[in-house]
Amino acid sequence: MTEFMTTTGAAQYYTDQGYELKTWHVRRAYETGLMPEPEMRMGAYRIIKVTDLPQLEKALIELQYLPADVHIAR
C-alpha cells in the first residue's frame, strides 16, 4: 500500500475487503466535518494519508457507511 490515496482509492480499498463503499461516502466524511480536510489536494481530489484511515473508518462508521464491527486487514 502506498502512503497516500484519493477518496476513490480509499473507497476501493474498503470495497476490495468486502465492504460496499462509494467515493461519495468517503467524500461525505469530509464534507460533514467528521474528518478534517487533508493537508494536500491534487486539483479537486483530496489526498488522504494512509495513517488517517483509522480516523476515516470511525467517521464512516458514525455515518453508517461501514458496520460498527468493521475488520480491515492492513
C-alpha angles and dihedrals in degrees: 000000000000125000093250140032139177124243087263090052091049092051090049091048091059093039089054088057094053103270120122102232129157129202091250090058090059092043090052091059087064098038092054092051095244087119123040115238109269120253092240136049131179103209106302093345124102112225108216122201113229087228087064093060096095090055090045090052090054090051092048090049091050089051088048093239090120126037118254090243095054114161115199124182112219 
